[in-house]
């Protein structure tokens, strides 16, 4: 009887308990994502991971997914295009998503058979990091336009009181209003000590982004950013997801889903503090030693 039960139990085990073929869909070939992908591969060493570059093309994404459906038990999607295409063309496949700023906006949050790793750090953590880098910067300006960032700013205003920060907001209807809003923040009685640049598409075009960086530097004010790429361009600091942590957590979710756990989960990666020491020198800001000790620096 025991032998029969053991034999039946073996038959009922999911076939994915052993090695599995996992498809890694990349919305495009983005070099900056490589640390996350490499960490994902290290964390899923017992499985076969195959990368697919969708080249930013929805038609290519649908073609790839049509080929994958019969043979892949799970998809890991990097970026919005890959995740949206996977949900549309292969909703029956378990999906782990990464590198998406607002999963709720794409209908991914809480969706069945879908789980992922956040591509943002809790706003309280970000503000605390910026306060550590520049303790004298208590008036922080923020310009924004999108509805999703409006919610973020509202949360920041609530959380900032604990840190004794004052968030000064200016909402704009288009990028044409950005110069006037910025000038109003940098001069006069409403002058801020620093500018916080949130992940608002209106501010991230080449022209708008370069204008913000140049004008704040000219006014002797630092920029706090959501991405280390902006710190490399001249922002003073960022507190953003550690990409290795993103990959490690994606690997954890892959293991859970292949093991049969299909609950909707959103994991929060570790934050990575990045500081531009050259910008600090130009602004004549002295960065506290404890902030430098925990940061990656340019």
N, C-alpha and C positions, 0 to 999 in steps of 0.2 A: 504493500500500500504506500509506504513512504517513497519507494522508488518511483511509483506511478505519479505521486504528487510532485516530486522533484522534476520529473520529465515534463509534466503539464506546465509547471511554473516556468521552465526554460522556454517552452513554446510561446508563453504569453509575454515574455520580456520584449520591450521595444527593440526593433532591429537596429535602432540608432545607438544602442548602448555601447557598441564597438566603434571602430573607426567609421567616420562618415565623410562624405564629400560635401564641403560647405562652400557655397558661392559667395564671394566678396564683390559686391557691385559698387564701383566708384563712379559717382556722377561725372567726374572728369579726373584726369591725371593731375593730382594736386601734390606737389613735392612736400608741402608742409604737413600732409597727413601721414607721411611715411613712418614717423615714430609710433603712431597709434596702430597702423597696420602691422608693423613688425612686432609690437607688443601683443597684438591679437594672435599672431602666428605662434609666438613663443608660448602663449597660454593655451593653445589648442594643438599642441604638438602631436597628439595622438590621432588627429584628423587630417584630411587632405583639404587644404584651402586653395581655391583657384580664383585669381583676380580677374575682373572684367572691367575694362575702361569703357564707359558709356559715351565718352567724348562730348558730354553736354547735349546729347541728341536723344530725344524721346523715342524716335523711331528705332534707333539702335537699341535702346533700353528694352523696348517691347520685343524686339527680335531675339535678344539674348535670353530674356525670360521665357519665351516660348520654347527655346531649346533646353532650358534648365529644368522646367517643371517636371518632366518625367524622371529626372535622375538626381536632383538635389533635395535633401530633406530640410534644408534651412538656408536662409539668405541673410547676409550681413550687408546692410546698405550704408554707404558713406555719402552723406549729402542729400538734399531734398529731392532731386530728380530721381535718384536711385530708389529712395524709400517710397515715393509716390508711385513710381512705375511698378514696384514690387506689389504694393497694395492693390493696384488696379488690375495688373495682368496675372498675378499669382497669389490671390488672397488666402489660398489654402496652405501656402508655405509659411512656416513660422518665420518671423522677421525680427532681427535685431538691428536697430538703427543707431547711427552716430553722426556727429558733425551737423546737427540741426539746431538752430537757435530757438525755434518756437514749434515744437512738435504738436502742440494743441491746435495751432493754426492749420496744420496739414492733416488734421484728423487722426493723428497717430496716438495721442495720449489716451490711454484706457481702451484702445481698440483690441478686439479679440485676436489672440495669436501674435500679438505685437509687444515688444519690449525694447528698451533702449538705454543709452547713456546720455545724460544731459550734456549740452555744449555751453553751459553757463555755470557761473559760480553764484551762490546765494548773495544777494545784494549787500546784506549785512557784512559778509566776509570781504567783499570788494571795498566797501567804505572804510572798514577797519584797517585794511591794508594801506589804503591811500592816506589815512590819518597817521599811520606809523611812518610812512615815507616822508610826509610833509606835515609835522605836527602843528605848524603855525597856519596852515591853510584851512580856515574854518568856514569861509564862504565859498561854496562850490557851485559854479554855474553849470547849467545843462540846457542845450538847445536840442529840440527834437520835433518830429512831425508825425510819426506813425503811431497808430493806436496801441500796438503791442508795447512800444517804448513808453507810452503814456502811463500804462499800468506799472511799468518798472520804476518810473519816476515817482509815481504816487507811493509805491512801497518804500523807495529810498527816502522820501520826505518823512515817512513814519519812523523808519529805522534810524535815521540820522540823529534824532534827538538824543538817543542813548549815547552816541559818540560826540555829542556837543558840536555837531556840524549843522550848517544852515544851507539847504539846497535851494538855489535861486533858479527858477525854471523860466524858459521862454519857448512857447510852442509856435512853430512856423507852418505855413500852409504849403510852401514850396522852397526849393533851394535858393531862389532869388531873394528870399527874405532873410537868409542866414547872415550876410554881411552886416545889415543894420542891427540884427539881434545881438551879434557878437560885439559890435562896437559899443552898444549900450551896456554890455556886461563888463567891458574892459576899462571903462572910464567913468568918472563922476561918482555920485553918491551910491550908485548901485554896483560899483566895481567889485568883482569877485577876486578871491585869492587864487583860484584855479578853475579850470574848465574840465568837466567830465564829458567824455565822448562816448555815448552809448551805441549799441549796434543798430543804428537807424540807417537804412539804405539811402535816405535823402542826404546824409552827411558823408557818405563813403565814396561817392564818385571822385575821380581824380581831382577835378577842379575844386570842389567844396572841401575835400580833405586837406589838400595842400594849402588852401586859403586859411583854414582853421589853424593848422600847425604854424604857418608863417606869422599870422597876425598875433597869436597868443605869445609866441616867442618874442616878437617885436615889442609887445607890451610888458614883457618880463613876467609872464604868467605861465605856469606849467599846465600840461594836459594830462589827465588821467584817462587811460584807454581800456577797452575791453579785450584787446588783442596785442600780443607781443610784436606782431608785424608793425603795428602803429608806433610802438616804442622804438623799433629799429628805424622808423622814419623821423623820429624826433620827439614823440610824446615822452613825458617824464617816467611814467610807470604804468603797468597793467597788472591786473590780477585775473588770470584766465585759466581755463582748464589745462592741466598737465596732460599732454597728449599721450604719454606713456600710460598714465592712469586710465585714460579713455579706452585704450586698447586692452588693458588688463581687465577692466570691468566688462567690456564687450565679450572677452573670452569667458568670463564667469557666466554671463547670460547665455552664451552659446552652450556651455556645459549644462546649465539648468534646463534649457529648452530641449536639448537632445536627450536629456534624462527624463523628459515627460512633464516638466513643470512649465505650463503655458500661461501662468498668471502674468498680468500686465504690471511691469515694474519699471521705474525710472531711477537709475543709479546716478549719484552725484560724484563726479571725479574730484581728485585732489586739485587744489588751486596752485598755480605757479606765479610767484611774484617776480616781475621783470622790471629792472630799473635801467634807465639810460644815464650813466654817470656824466657823459659829455654834456647832455642837456642840463643836468644839475649844475655843472660848472658854469655854463653860459648864463644860467639864471641866478648864479651865486647862492644856490641852496645847499645847505649842509645836510646830507642824508644821515640819519641816526645809524650808528654802528650795528644795532640789532636788526634794522631793516636790511642793510647791506649783507649781513651774515646769512640771511635766509633767502636772498634773492639771486636770480641770474642777472648778470649785468652786461651792458653794452659799453 
